[in-house]
């Protein structure tokens, strides 16, 4: 749901009633991950997607029905071997979809979700926990949780349940994860189980591009396309300009290693070193390879790579640290132009993030989707 927060926030401000269908769990080769959503308002306007097209029509009708009768519904969609044209996922996967009405009369739920949507639209780190399955009186209940553990809403059953869900949700939000949890009805690990969907929304991950060269301009555009907040850093003010990098979120004129020392990075940050100049690369990579970031890549020929590794060893970089360096940067696509090179680098970043091999899918027998946050489909059912 939070992936379409800006649009839903506008709907709330306009006073519209709507129903939102959210992917709760996936199995096999499903096209969308948990948290993907489709919403339908009272006029029949639809936004978002839960399957890339496979079951949109059926989910649309479920949303219309939920708006009419007020019921929260959990539905499973999967491929039908008997009838390939039946409603199902032709890609062979299975998805569980939670359909929740958000109407003016649903006062408590609407208030919690409205606050969450506003926070996400404002770029704040936010998580929403919703009960997917369990006792009918709890299903559809929602909690808004912030990184500091403060929250709004509640499930109205046992205070310990709220506290347990908040604690688990804070951990999920801290990691930027979306998925389901199994918790006891009274907040313990025993008793009748509840399935709770936690949706996390965190600010975009950072991509920092060092070296204001022509290849960097193409990589900035690719990074923005992939949803990164992109910074360009170069010590040469004549090159690090807004004119050369109109798509960058931030342009910094500073020595690369000095800027990296002073800026915030996290486990989702990717660092792309395109300077291929030892006086910049060595102090920068010495620091970068010791930071808890997702990816460190450096441009250069194989000769440059060998020379750079030699210089890094001389300044104390260990073999274990060097093993983190992706150099020469990018996948082997035969790229030559800046745009092709940017695609090569971006492909390696995605493969590194998702656990892909970078090999051609043709003739392969490995899973198409490797996302580590994908969780198995859980039990299903419908509740009033």
C-alpha positions in Angstrom: 0.0 0.0 0.0 2.8 2.4 0.9 4.2 2.1 -2.7 1.3 4.3 -3.9 1.2 6.5 -0.8 1.3 9.8 -2.6 -1.8 9.0 -4.7 -3.7 7.5 -1.8 -2.8 10.6 0.4 -4.4 12.8 -2.2 -7.5 10.6 -2.2 -7.8 10.9 1.6 -7.4 14.7 1.4 -10.2 14.7 -1.2 -12.4 12.7 1.1 -12.7 9.7 -1.3 -13.7 6.3 -0.1 -11.5 3.5 -1.5 -10.4 -0.1 -1.1 -6.8 -1.1 -1.3 -5.5 -4.5 -2.3 -2.1 -5.4 -1.1 0.3 -8.3 -1.9 0.7 -10.1 1.4 2.9 -13.0 0.4 4.3 -14.6 -2.7 5.5 -18.0 -3.8 7.2 -19.1 -7.0 7.7 -16.7 -9.9 5.2 -14.0 -8.8 5.7 -10.7 -10.6 5.3 -8.3 -7.6 6.7 -8.3 -4.1 4.8 -8.1 -0.8 3.6 -4.5 -0.3 2.7 -3.9 -3.9 -0.8 -2.5 -4.1 -3.8 -1.6 -6.3 -6.5 0.8 -5.0 -10.0 1.5 -6.4 -12.2 4.4 -5.3 -15.9 4.7 -5.2 -16.1 6.0 -8.8 -14.1 3.0 -10.1 -10.8 4.8 -10.6 -7.9 2.5 -10.1 -4.2 3.1 -9.3 -1.3 0.8 -8.8 -0.8 -2.9 -9.6 -0.5 -6.2 -7.7 0.5 -8.6 -10.5 1.7 -6.7 -13.5 -1.6 -7.4 -15.3 -2.2 -11.2 -14.6 -5.1 -10.8 -12.1 -5.7 -7.1 -12.0 -9.3 -7.5 -13.3 -10.3 -9.9 -10.6 -8.6 -7.9 -7.8 -10.4 -4.7 -9.1 -13.7 -6.5 -8.7 -12.7 -7.6 -5.1 -12.0 -3.9 -4.3 -15.4 -2.8 -5.6 -17.1 -5.5 -3.6 -15.1 -4.6 -0.4 -16.2 -0.9 -0.8 -19.8 -2.1 -1.0 -20.0 -4.6 1.8 -17.2 -3.3 4.1 -15.5 -6.7 4.4 -11.7 -7.3 4.6 -10.8 -10.2 2.4 -7.7 -12.4 1.9 -7.6 -14.1 -1.4 -5.1 -16.4 -3.1 -4.3 -16.3 -6.9 -2.2 -18.9 -8.6 -1.6 -20.6 -12.0 -4.3 -23.1 -13.1 -2.9 -26.1 -15.0 -6.4 -27.1 -16.0 -7.4 -23.8 -17.5 -4.6 -21.5 -18.5 -7.2 -18.8 -19.2 -8.8 -18.9 -15.8 -8.0 -16.1 -13.4 -4.5 -16.7 -12.2 -0.8 -16.0 -12.6 0.4 -17.2 -16.0 4.0 -16.8 -14.8 3.5 -19.8 -12.5 3.6 -18.1 -9.1 1.2 -17.7 -6.2 0.2 -14.5 -4.5 -2.0 -13.8 -1.4 -3.9 -10.5 -1.7 -5.4 -8.6 1.3 -8.3 -6.3 0.3 -9.2 -3.6 2.8 -11.9 -1.0 2.5 -11.0 2.5 3.7 -14.2 4.4 4.0 -15.3 7.5 6.0 -17.3 5.2 8.2 -14.2 3.1 9.0 -13.1 5.9 11.4 -10.3 4.3 13.3 -8.7 2.5 10.4 -9.0 5.5 8.1 -7.4 7.8 10.7 -4.3 5.5 11.1 -3.8 4.9 7.4 -4.3 8.6 6.6 -1.6 9.6 9.0 0.7 6.9 7.6 0.1 7.9 4.0 0.8 11.6 4.8 4.1 10.6 6.5 5.2 8.5 3.6 4.2 11.2 1.1 6.3 13.6 3.2 9.4 11.3 2.9 9.4 10.1 6.5 10.4 6.6 7.5 7.1 4.9 8.4 5.7 1.4 8.8 2.2 0.1 8.9 1.3 -3.2 10.5 -2.0 -4.8 9.6 -3.5 -8.1 10.8 -4.0 -10.4 7.8 -5.5 -13.5 9.4 -6.8 -14.4 12.8 -10.0 -13.6 14.7 -12.5 -11.7 12.6 -12.6 -8.8 15.1 -8.8 -8.2 14.6 -8.4 -8.7 10.9 -7.9 -5.4 9.1 -6.7 -3.6 12.2 -3.8 -1.3 11.6 -0.9 0.3 13.5 1.3 3.2 12.3 4.9 2.7 13.7 7.7 5.2 13.6 11.5 4.5 13.9 11.6 5.6 17.5 8.9 3.1 18.5 6.1 5.6 18.9 2.9 4.5 17.2 -0.8 5.3 16.5 -3.7 3.0 16.4 -4.0 -0.4 18.0 -5.8 -3.7 17.7 -8.0 -3.2 20.8 -7.6 -6.7 22.2 -4.5 -7.1 24.4 -2.1 -4.3 25.1 0.7 -6.8 24.9 -0.2 -7.6 21.3 0.2 -3.9 20.4 3.6 -3.8 22.1 4.8 -7.0 20.5 3.8 -5.9 17.0 5.4 -2.5 17.5 8.7 -4.0 18.6 8.7 -6.4 15.6 7.7 -3.6 13.2 10.5 -1.3 14.4 13.0 -4.0 13.6 11.4 -4.5 10.1 11.4 -0.7 9.5 15.0 -0.4 10.6 16.0 -2.9 7.9 13.5 -1.4 5.3 11.7 -4.7 5.0 8.2 -5.6 4.1 6.8 -9.0 4.9 4.6 -11.0 7.3 5.1 -12.1 10.9 3.4 -14.8 12.9 2.5 -13.7 16.4 0.3 -15.2 19.1 -3.2 -13.6 19.6 -2.2 -12.1 23.0 1.2 -10.9 21.8 3.2 -14.0 22.8 4.8 -16.6 20.7 2.2 -19.2 21.7 -1.6 -19.3 21.5 -3.8 -18.8 18.5 -1.5 -17.3 15.8 -2.1 -14.1 13.9 -0.5 -13.2 10.6 0.6 -9.6 10.5 1.7 -7.8 7.3 4.4 -5.1 8.0 4.9 -2.6 5.2 8.0 -0.4 5.6 8.6 2.8 3.7 12.0 4.4 4.1 13.7 7.3 2.2 15.2 6.3 -1.2 18.6 4.6 -1.0 21.7 6.6 -1.9 23.9 6.3 -4.9 27.1 8.4 -4.7 29.0 8.8 -8.0 32.6 9.9 -7.6 34.0 11.5 -10.7 32.1 14.1 -12.8 32.8 12.6 -16.2 30.6 11.9 -19.1 29.9 8.3 -18.0 28.8 9.7 -14.7 26.0 11.7 -16.3 24.5 8.6 -17.8 24.9 6.7 -14.5 23.1 9.5 -12.7 20.1 9.2 -15.0 20.1 5.4 -14.6 20.4 5.7 -10.8 17.4 8.0 -10.7 15.4 5.6 -12.9 16.1 2.8 -10.3 14.9 5.0 -7.5 18.1 6.1 -5.9 18.8 9.5 -4.4 22.0 10.4 -6.4 24.9 12.5 -5.4 27.8 13.5 -7.7 31.1 14.3 -6.0 34.3 15.7 -7.6 37.1 17.9 -6.4 37.1 19.9 -9.7 34.5 22.7 -9.7 34.8 23.1 -13.4 33.3 19.7 -14.0 30.9 19.2 -11.0 28.2 21.6 -12.2 24.4 21.6 -12.4 24.6 22.2 -16.1 26.5 18.9 -16.6 24.4 16.9 -14.1 20.8 18.3 -14.2 19.3 15.0 -12.9 21.5 14.7 -9.8 19.8 15.3 -6.4 23.0 16.8 -5.1 26.4 18.0 -6.5 29.3 18.2 -4.2 32.7 19.9 -4.9 35.1 18.2 -2.5 37.8 15.6 -2.4 36.0 12.3 -2.6 37.4 10.7 0.5 36.8 13.8 2.6 33.2 14.0 1.5 32.6 10.3 2.2 34.0 10.8 5.7 31.4 13.5 6.4 28.3 12.1 4.8 25.7 9.5 6.0 25.7 6.1 4.4 23.9 2.9 5.3 23.5 -0.7 4.2 21.6 0.3 1.1 24.1 2.9 -0.2 26.0 2.2 -3.4 29.3 3.9 -4.2 30.4 4.2 -7.8 34.0 5.4 -8.3 34.5 6.6 -11.8 37.6 8.8 -11.3 40.2 6.1 -12.2 42.9 8.4 -10.8 45.0 7.0 -8.1 45.2 10.3 -6.1 41.5 10.2 -5.7 40.8 6.4 -5.8 43.2 5.1 -3.2 42.2 7.3 -0.2 38.5 7.0 -1.3 38.5 3.2 -1.7 40.5 2.7 1.5 37.7 4.3 3.4 34.8 2.9 1.2 35.8 -0.7 1.6 35.5 -0.4 5.4 32.1 1.0 5.4 28.8 -1.0 5.8 27.5 -0.1 2.4 25.7 -2.4 -0.2 28.1 -2.0 -3.1 31.5 -0.5 -4.0 32.5 -0.4 -7.6 35.4 1.3 -9.4 36.0 2.0 -13.1 39.2 1.3 -14.9 40.9 -1.1 -17.2 42.2 -4.4 -15.9 45.7 -2.8 -15.8 44.3 0.1 -13.8 42.6 -2.4 -11.5 45.8 -4.4 -10.8 47.7 -1.2 -10.1 45.0 0.2 -7.9 44.8 -3.1 -5.9 48.6 -2.9 -5.4 48.4 0.6 -4.1 45.5 -0.3 -1.8 47.4 -3.1 -0.3 50.3 -0.7 0.3 48.1 1.5 2.4 46.8 -1.4 4.5 43.7 -2.6 2.7 43.2 -6.3 3.5 42.4 -9.1 1.1 39.0 -9.5 2.7 38.3 -5.8 2.2 39.5 -6.0 -1.4 37.2 -8.9 -2.1 34.3 -6.4 -1.7 35.5 -4.2 -4.6 33.6 -4.7 -7.9 36.4 -3.8 -10.4 36.4 -3.3 -13.3 32.9 -2.0 -12.5 29.8 -3.5 -14.2 28.7 -6.6 -15.9 30.1 -7.8 -19.2 27.6 -6.4 -21.7 30.2 -5.3 -24.3 29.3 -1.8 -23.4 31.0 1.1 -25.1 28.9 4.3 -24.9 28.3 6.1 -21.6 24.7 4.9 -21.6 25.6 1.3 -22.3 28.3 1.5 -19.5 25.7 3.0 -17.1 23.4 0.0 -17.9 26.3 -2.4 -17.2 27.0 -0.8 -13.8 23.3 -0.6 -12.9 22.8 -4.3 -13.9 25.6 -5.3 -11.5 24.1 -3.2 -8.7 20.7 -4.9 -9.2 22.2 -8.4 -9.4 24.2 -7.7 -6.3 21.1 -6.4 -4.5 18.8 -9.2 -5.6 21.2 -12.1 -5.6 21.2 -12.6 -9.4 24.0 -14.2 -11.3 24.2 -11.8 -14.2 23.9 -14.8 -16.6 21.4 -15.0 -19.5 18.0 -16.5 -18.4 17.7 -18.3 -21.7 18.4 -22.0 -21.1 18.9 -21.4 -17.3 17.0 -23.5 -14.7 17.4 -21.1 -11.8 14.6 -18.9 -10.3 13.9 -15.7 -12.2 13.3 -13.8 -9.0 15.9 -13.9 -6.2 14.5 -11.3 -3.8 15.6 -12.3 -0.2 12.6 -10.5 1.3 10.0 -12.6 -0.6 8.2 -14.9 1.8 6.3 -18.1 1.2 2.5 -17.8 0.8 0.7 -18.3 4.0 -2.8 -19.6 4.8 -5.8 -17.9 3.3 -9.3 -17.1 4.1 -12.1 -14.5 4.1 -13.4 -12.5 7.0 -16.2 -10.1 7.5 
